[in-house]
Amino acid sequence: MTKSFAAQQVLVLVERDNLKEKYEALGNFLLSPKARDIEPEEKYLLGLQHQAMGSYLHVLNKRIERF
């Protein structure tokens, strides 16, 4: 049986997918040689941003589990 989602739920799914893509891209960047070229403070802030994105992604996934 195929599950159908309400419009609001679809928006959460799209938001999660977009965030996951950006989260993974930032994580890959932080692990890449290019990251060595940025200032330490900027790298630190990007790391904090990546952490926050991971927390938000976790919350969205938990919400989606409840659909």
C-alpha positions in Angstrom: 0.0 0.0 0.0 1.4 3.4 -1.0 1.3 6.1 1.7 0.1 9.5 0.7 1.3 12.6 2.5 -0.4 15.9 3.3 1.0 19.0 1.7 2.8 20.1 5.0 4.4 16.7 5.2 5.7 16.9 1.7 7.3 20.2 2.6 9.1 18.6 5.5 10.3 15.8 3.3 11.6 18.3 0.7 13.2 20.3 3.4 14.9 17.2 4.9 16.2 16.2 1.5 17.6 19.6 0.7 19.2 19.9 4.1 20.7 16.4 3.8 22.3 17.3 0.5 23.8 20.5 2.0 24.9 18.8 5.2 26.8 16.1 3.3 28.4 18.7 1.0 29.6 20.7 3.9 30.9 17.6 5.6 32.8 16.6 2.5 34.2 20.1 2.1 35.4 20.1 5.7 37.3 16.8 5.1 38.8 17.9 1.8 42.2 19.5 1.2 40.4 22.8 0.3 39.4 23.2 3.9 43.0 23.6 4.9 43.1 26.9 3.0 40.5 28.6 5.1 41.1 30.6 8.3 40.9 28.6 11.5 38.0 30.7 12.9 36.1 30.2 9.7 36.7 26.5 9.8 35.6 26.4 13.4 32.4 28.2 12.5 31.7 25.9 9.6 32.1 23.0 11.9 29.6 24.5 14.3 27.2 25.0 11.3 27.7 21.4 10.3 26.8 20.3 13.8 23.7 22.4 13.9 22.6 21.1 10.5 23.1 17.6 11.8 20.9 18.3 14.8 18.2 19.8 12.6 18.4 16.9 10.2 17.9 14.5 13.1 14.8 16.4 14.2 13.3 16.4 10.7 13.9 12.6 10.5 12.2 12.1 13.8 9.2 14.1 12.7 9.1 12.1 9.4 9.1 8.9 11.3 5.8 10.0 12.9 4.0 10.6 9.6 
